């Protein structure tokens, strides 16, 4: 899978990736070493994720993430 960050707002991006994996928020968080609450906050857009989180997602789920300026 290949996704471009500029095509989604912050919370939508994480939700789309999680739904693509077929995991619940809790399961997705466990795979990334994050709590259920953190995943909920990422998806709501109330907590910002960092580049390390994107790297984990990319490696764990074999996803190419493109980060370009909007």
C-alpha positions as CSV (number, residue, x, y, z in Angstrom):
1,X,0.0,0.0,0.0
2,X,1.2,3.5,-0.8
3,X,-0.4,6.6,0.8
4,X,0.4,10.3,0.7
5,X,0.0,12.3,3.9
6,X,-1.1,15.4,2.0
7,X,-4.3,13.6,0.8
8,X,-5.7,13.2,4.4
9,X,-6.0,15.2,7.5
10,X,-4.1,13.9,10.5
11,X,-6.8,11.8,12.2
12,X,-8.2,10.4,9.0
13,X,-4.8,9.2,7.9
14,X,-4.3,7.0,11.0
15,X,-7.9,5.7,10.8
16,X,-7.6,4.7,7.1
17,X,-4.4,2.9,7.8
18,X,-5.8,1.1,10.8
19,X,-9.0,0.1,9.0
20,X,-6.9,-1.1,6.0
21,X,-5.0,-3.4,8.5
22,X,-8.3,-4.8,9.8
23,X,-7.4,-4.1,13.4
24,X,-9.4,-2.5,16.2
25,X,-8.0,0.6,17.8
26,X,-6.8,-1.5,20.7
27,X,-5.1,-4.0,18.4
28,X,-3.5,-1.3,16.3
29,X,-2.2,0.4,19.4
30,X,-0.7,-2.8,20.7
31,X,1.1,-3.4,17.4
32,X,2.7,0.1,17.7
33,X,3.3,0.0,21.4
34,X,0.6,2.7,22.0
35,X,-2.4,2.7,24.2
36,X,-6.0,2.5,23.1
37,X,-6.5,6.1,24.3
38,X,-3.5,7.3,22.2
39,X,-4.9,5.7,19.0
40,X,-8.3,7.2,19.8
41,X,-6.7,10.6,20.2
42,X,-4.7,10.2,16.9
43,X,-7.9,9.4,15.0
44,X,-9.8,12.3,16.6
45,X,-6.9,14.6,15.7
46,X,-6.4,15.8,19.3
47,X,-3.0,14.2,19.6
48,X,-0.2,14.6,17.0
49,X,1.9,11.6,16.0
50,X,5.5,12.0,15.1
51,X,7.8,10.7,12.4
52,X,8.8,7.7,14.6
53,X,5.2,6.6,14.7
54,X,4.9,6.9,10.9
55,X,8.1,4.8,10.6
56,X,6.7,2.1,12.8
57,X,3.5,2.0,10.8
58,X,5.4,1.9,7.6
59,X,7.7,-1.0,8.7
60,X,5.1,-3.0,10.6
61,X,2.5,-3.0,7.9
62,X,4.7,-2.6,4.8
63,X,3.2,0.7,3.8
64,X,5.0,3.4,1.8
65,X,4.2,6.7,3.3
66,X,4.9,9.8,1.2
67,X,5.3,13.1,3.0
68,X,5.1,16.1,0.8
69,X,4.2,19.7,1.6
70,X,0.6,20.6,0.8
